[in-house]
Amino acid sequence: MAGKTVTRADLAESVFRKVGLSRTESAELVETVIDEICHAIVRGEAVKLSSFATFQVRSKNERIGRNPKTGEEVPISPRRVMTFKASNVLKQRILKAHLSRKAKLKPVTPVA
């Protein structure tokens, strides 16, 4: 199921409608928040957005991987990766939306 992609412009428009800042101020606010999140992650800090998620940088050690086509063992170099861990609030919202969508699609059985 493909969903809509929310852009920075969409976020700025939402801030404009809900907060009452000008469109320019709303766009600047969204850019500032996203930039600060990015800079914190690059510095290796964990970023926790309450009721949404935690972003964290984690170091992965060197390991041996396997080429799935040839079966050849290949060393995978150590690297740093970003992880995203959804909060329980977000997980529950997603589950609730999934179940309500599923209930709407369920066919109604006729009563005899």
N, C-alpha and C positions, 0 to 999 in steps of 0.2 A: 504494500500500500504506500503510494507516494504521497508525501505531504508537502505543504507550502514551506518555502524557505523564508525565514524572517530575516530581513536585512537590517543594517544599522539605520537606514532611512525609515523603516517600519517602526523601529524602537523609538526614534526621534519623534515620529508622528504621534505615537502613543503618549509619549511624555508631553508633547504639545497639547493634545486633547485632554489629558487627565490632570496635568499639573498647572497648565495655564501659562507656561513660559512661551516666549516667542519661538517660531520655528528655528531660527538661528541659534538661540540659547539652548533649545532642546537638543539640537544636533551637536552642539559643543559639549553639553553635559554627557550625552551618550558616548561621544568620542573620548572624553576625559575618563569616564568610568572604565571603558574597555581598555584604554591605554594603561591605566593604573593596574588593572588585573593582569594584563600582559607583562608589564614590567616586573610585577611581584613574582609571577611564575618564572620568568627568565632569571630572576635573582635566586631562585630555588626556594622561595617561600610558598607555603600552602595558602590557598585562597579559599575561604569558606564563605559561601553565600547562604545564609540561614534560610531554611525551607526550600533550598534549591539544590545545591551540590557543593562538593569540595574538589578543587583542582590541586594537584600535587605533582611535583617532579620527583621521579624515582630513578635511581641508578640501577642499570642491569649489568651484570658481569658478563665476561666473555663466555660463550658456550658453543657447543657443537650443534649445528643444525643439519638438516638433511634436505637435499634437493628432491622434491616430490616426483619429478619426472625421471631422474636418473638413479636416485637412491644414494648419490654421492654425498659423503659427509663434508660439510663446509663449516669453517669457523665463523662465528658471528661475533663481531667486535663489540667491546663494551660500549654502552651508550646511555644517554639519559632520555627518559620518555615522560610524557605528561600523562597523568591518569585523571579520570573524571569519575567521581563517585556520587551518584544521585542520592539525595536525602530521602528519608522515609516519607516525608510529606510529598515530595515529587513522585515517588514510586506509587504511593496510594492514589494520587490524582490520575496517574497514567492508568492504573488498574481500574479505577472507577469509570474513566472514559471508555476504556476497552469493553468493560462489562455492559455499559449502557448502550454502546454501539452494537454489541453482540445481541442484546435483548431486542433492539429495533429491527434487526435483520432476521430474527427467529420467526419462522412461518407460524401462522395461527392455525391451530387444528380445529376444524368445524365440530360443533356440538351436535350429536345425533338426536 
